[in-house]
Amino acid sequence: MRVWVAAVVAALAVPGIARGATIFLLDGGGWGHGVGMSQWGAEGYALHGYDYKRILAHYYPHTTLQLRHPRPVRVLLRQKQTRVRISSPSPFLVLDARGRKVHFAAGETVVVNGRFTFGHLRLKPPVRFRPGAQPLTLGGDGYRGDLVVKPRAGGLMVVNVLPLDRYLRGVVPWEVPTGWEGATYEAQAVAARSYTLATLHPHADFDLYPDDRSQEYGGIRAESEATNLAIGATAGQVLTYGSAVITAYYSSTSGGRTAAVQDGFPGEAPEPYLVSVADPYDSISPHHKWPTRPMTPTWLGSKLALSGVRDAQTTYDGSGRVARLRFLAHDGWHGFTGVALRRRLHLQSTYFHLGALTLDTPSMRTLLANKVEVHGFVRALRNVQLERQSADGGWGTVAYVHPRNGEFTVRMRAKGELRLRLVAEGVATPVVAIR
């Protein structure tokens, strides 16, 4: 993907010229924040013979692999529930806050309500469900470890308490596709284990969300043999810097270069192990490069709550991603951060750039000695072509446009009516007819 700082200025008025309609072109690549390991890039490295240690060393420089003792983690499964249903194929046990125990038979379903009553017995919350020979199920989905039900504002909360590597069994296969290389799974297991230990919240009700607010977690239904083997092969291994376990961020696709943590998460302090690195094998990802996307000023204005958008100015961060983008509208310039623009335009990452092109419409006769001057402007785009329509309706290139400060002029011979357009990245401006 092309990365440069686009110096964009407001269009200069040209006598006898009416500024034409602007077409904005957006292209880019990647999916996710781009910090740390690119999962598709890791698979690319694995396909080129890298083992998980070399993969991790590339994406997390200056780190060391160390062993940490296993420990339990707490994952939020449900909240704000009026009741929850818990069962198991084998006999299981419930303990309340007083230490009282209640045994339930295999296959029995326990419905927990806000009163925590079980028949004629009322238990003191929180209550902990412990499995017997087989795992517990919550709403039909199986989970390893214990299930803890707590009363909270808005309803019941269910938290899954289980050993770290049992948790990873439900994470790794939901974070990476099936059929990938074993080295990729092993790298993912170490990154996910490190991320987990670095982001625990011991003083809160739970440590982790079951989704992309932490890591995707599917419990037993997510598990696969290949990822279980990878977790076992790397048991206890984490990435450290100094003596601390690092927050090993990762995302799907970098687009060709990962992002430094201060660029992917504005406001975060720089870290020597979360820097921008080249990611050439990320090219195997279907999200590596996006198709060029044309946008009209009207559509863009509707997303940005602006009227009469006609120009743009982009500033890139040290990782080559959009840090800030300013738009010129009827009432002046308006700025947006790259993160905010990604959200407003529903983009997959901030690794993009926005170009613009306009072919002006002359407001009077411009013919002089069989020659005509064609004007327009181009922003942050290369290989822009001026095309002319022939008598048979086909289009052919008249000239390649070379703008100065965005503006360009092309002089060409004219006979009769000219039908012209600009083309960039396979996208054309509206046709301009010159008589």
N, C-alpha and C positions, 0 to 999 in steps of 0.2 A: 504494500500500500504506500502511496506517496505521502511523505510527511514533510511539510515546510510551513513556515509562517506566512500566511497570506496577508500582504499589506493591501488593505482595501480602503478606498476613499470614495466619497460621494461622487456621483457622476457629474461631469462638467457639462454645462449647457453649451450646445453647439448651434450656432445660428442656422435657421432653416430646417432644424432636425427636431422630430418629436420622439422622445424616448420610448422605445418599444417595450413590450411585455417581457419581464425577466423570467427566466426559467432557472430554478435552483437545482443542482445535481448533488446528491449525497451518496458517497460510497465509503466503505470502510471494511472492517473485519473484526472477528472475535466474538466471544459470548461470555459475559461475566465481567468481574472487576479486573481481571488480568494479573492480580498480585500472586506471587509465588508460583507454584507448579501449574502448568497448563496440562490438563489431563490428556487431550488429544496429542499434544506435543510429547508427553511422556510415552504414549503408545508409539509415536513415531520413533523416538529414541530406542525403545525396546525392539522395534522391528529392525533397527540398524545395529542390534547387538549389544546395547547397553544393559547392564544389570541394574537393579534398583538402587544400589549405592551410588553409581555414577549418575543416574537420573536425578537423584536427590541432591547430589553435590552440584549439579548444574543449576538447578532452580533455587537452591538455598545455599549459596556460597558462604564459606567461613563457618559452617556448622559442623558438629560432630555427632556421630551416632553413638548413643549410650543406652544402657539398660535401666529401666525403672521398674520398681516392684508394682505388681498389679493392684488395683484398687477399684472399689465400686463407683459407679456413676448413677446419676438420677436424671431420667428423661421424662419430660412432660408428655403425656399421651392424650389427656382430655382435660378440659376445664369448662366451667360454667354449665355443668350437667345437672339435670334434675334427678336423674338416677343412672346407675351404671350396672351392667350385668357381667359377672365374672364366673367362670366355670373352669373345669379341668377334666380330662378323661380319666384321671386317677384321683384318689382321695386327697384333699387339700385342707389347709388350716388357715384360720383367721385369728389374729391377735389384736387386742385393743390397747389403748394407752395405759391401762391398769395392769396389763399382763394377762388378762383373761383370754382363754383359748376356746375356740369353737371349731369342731371338726365337721367336715362336710364330705358326703359320699361321692364316689366317682360319677361324673356326668351331671351332678347337681348344679343348677344355676342359682347363684346368689344375686339378688337384686338389692343394691345399696341405695337407700334414699337419704334425704337430709336428716332424718331422725336416727339413723343408724340402728334401726330395730331389726332383729332377726327372730321371727316368731314372737315369743314372749320375752325375749332377751334384748336388752338395749345395751350396746357397747359404747365405750367412750372413744371418740375419734382423736387422732387419726387411727385407722385400722389398717393392718398389714396382712395381705393375702400371701401365703407361702405355698409353693407347689409341692406335690409329692413326687412320684416317679415320673410324671410327665408335666410339661409346662402348663401355665395358666393361659386362659383365653379371655380377652376383653372384647365384647361385642362380636365374638367369633374369630378374632385374630389372635394368634398365639404369640406369647412373649416369654423370653427366658428371664429368670430371676423373680423377684417379688413385685407385687403391685400394691401401692400405698394409696389409700383414698382419704382425702382431707376435705373438710368443709372450708369453703372460702366465699368471699363476697361474690354473689352471682351464681353460686352453685357448687357442685362437687368438682374436685381436682383429682386426677389419677396420675400417679408418678410411677414409672418403671425403675426399680432399683436392681442393678445387675452388675457383674464383673465387667471391667473395661473391654476385654477382648470379646466377650459375648455380645456386648453392645456393638462392637465393630463388625461383627458378623451380619448385623442388620443394616450397616451403613455402607460398607465398601461396594456391595453389589448394586446398591441404588445410586451410588455416586459415579460409577463407571459402567459402560455397556458390557454385555456378555460377549464372550468370544475373543477377548483381548489377551495380550501376552501376560504370562505369569509375572514378569518383571514389573509391568505396569501395576498390577494388583498389589504387589509387594510394596512398591513406592507409595501407592495410595494408602495402604494400611499404615505405613509409618507416618505419613503426613496426617492422616485422620487421627491416629493415636496421639500425635504431638499436639494437634489442634485441640483435641478434647481436653488433655491434661492442662493445657495453658489457659483454657477458658472456663474452668469450673467455678461455681459460685457457692462455696460452702455455707454461706449465711443466708441463702435464699431457699425457697421451697423446692427448687429443682436446679439442675446444672445446665441442662441442654433442652432446646426445642427439637421436635422431630422433623423439622423441615429446614429450608435454606437459611433460616435465621441462625441456625447452628450447622447441622448436617442432616441430610436426608436419612431417615431411619424407618425401616419397615418391619422390624421385629423378625420373627421366624419366617414369615412368608417371603422375605427378601433374600434369605440365605441361599448360597450356592456352594457347591463343592470346591470349585476353583478358587473363589475368594476366601473360603474357610481355610484352605491350604496356605494361601498367601499370608493370612493373619497368623496362622500357626508358625510359619517359617520365619516370621519377623517378630515373634512374641516378645513383648517388653521393650522393643527398640523404639527410641524416640530421637528427634533432632534437638540438639542443645546448642546454645551459644553461651560461652562461659559455663556456668553451672545450671542455667535456667533452661527449661523446655521452651521452645519457641512456638509462637502462634503460626503454625505452618499453613498459611492461606493457600488455597488452590481454587481454580475455576476451570470451566470447560475448555475454552479456546482463547489463545492470546491474540491471534491475528498476525503473528510473526515476531512479536516482541512483547515480553511481559512488562508489567508496570511496577515501578517502585511503590512501596507502601504509602508514601506521602502523596503520590499521584492518584493511586487507586482509591485511597480513603483520605480525601483532603482534611487536614487538621491533625493527622497522625504524624508522630515523629519519625524521621528516617531511621532505618535499621540496616546494618551492613549485610544482613542475610536476606533482606527483602528488597533487592534492587532490580532494576530493569536489565534483563538479559535477552540475547537473541534466541529465537525459538523457531528455527528453520523447519523442523519436522512437524510442526503444527499445521503445515500445509495439507495434511491428510484429512483435516477436519472439514465437514460440510459447511461450517460456519467461518472458515478461515478468511474468506473474502466474500463480501456481500455483492449482490447484483446492484448496479447503479440504479438509484431511485430518483426519478424526477419529481420535483415539488413546485407547485405554483405559488406565487405570493399570497393568493387568497387562502389556500390550504394551510400554508405555513403560518399566516397571521391568525387563523382560527385556533391553531394549537398554542400559539404564544400570546393570545389576546392582544394582538397588534393590528393596526390598519395601515395598508399601503406599504407593505414590506418591499424594499427595492434594492437592498444591498446588505452585505455582511462582512464582518471582520473577525478573524479567528486568531486566538492565541493558544499555542500548544505548550504542554508541560515538558519536563525533562524526559519523560517516557514516550514522547511523541503522540500523546493523547490530547483531546480537546480540554484545555483548562477553562477557557472562557470564550464565548461567542457573542458578538454585538451585532444587532440588527438595526438598520436604518429604516424607520417608518415615517409616516406623515408628520408625527410630532417629535421626531428626533431619534437619537440612538437609545437602544435598550439592551442591557447586558444580561446574560445567563451563564451560569457555570456549566461545564460539560456534564456533570452529574445531573443537574436539573434538566438540561436539554435532553439527555438520554431518557429521562422519565417522561417528559412531555411528548416526545416524538416516538416513544415506545421502541427505542433502539436497544440492540443487544449488548453494546459496550460504548465506551467513550473513545474508542479507537476509530475515528472517522474524520472525514473532512467534507466541507461544504463549498461547492463552487457555484458560479453563476454566469450566465451569458445572456446577452440581449443584442438583437439586431434592430437598429433604429429604422423608423419609417420617415422618409423625407416628407416635409410638409409643403414642398413646392417643386417645380420642375428642376431637376439637377443636371439635365443633359447639357454638355458643353463640348463641342468638337468631338462628338461621338464617344465621349468618356463620361463616366459617372463616378462619384465618390460615395462609397458605402461606409457607414459608421456604426459603431456599437461598442460594447465593453465586455470584457471577460475577466472573471475573478477565479484564481486558484484552480485553473484548468489548463491542461496541456493538449497539444495536438488538436486544436479546434479548427474546423474546416468551414470555409464559406462555400456553399453549394448553390448551383444554378440548375433550374429545371429546363430540360430541353423540350423541343416541340412534341416529342413522342411521350412526354410525361415522366421520363427518367431523370435522375439527379446525378450530376457530376461535380467534382471538386474544381472550384475556380482558383482558390488560394488557401494557404494555411495562414491563420490569423496570428500576428505577433503583437500583442498589446503592449503599450507603455503606460504605466500607472493605471492599467485596466482598460484604457481607451485604445481603439484601433481605427485605422482608415485603410480601406482597400480601393484602389482606383482600377476601373475596368472599362473595356469598350462596351458600348450599348447600342442595340438596334431593336427598335420596337419595345415591347414590354419585357422587363426582367422579373423573374420570380426567384427569390433568394431565400436562403435559410442558413442558420449556423448549426453545426453538428458537433457534439462532444460526447464521448463515452456511449455512442450509439443513440443519443437523444437529440432531437432537433427542436429548434425554436419554431414558433408560428411563422408561416410564410409571409414575406414582405414583397409586395408588388411595386415595382418602380416603372413609371411610364415616362 
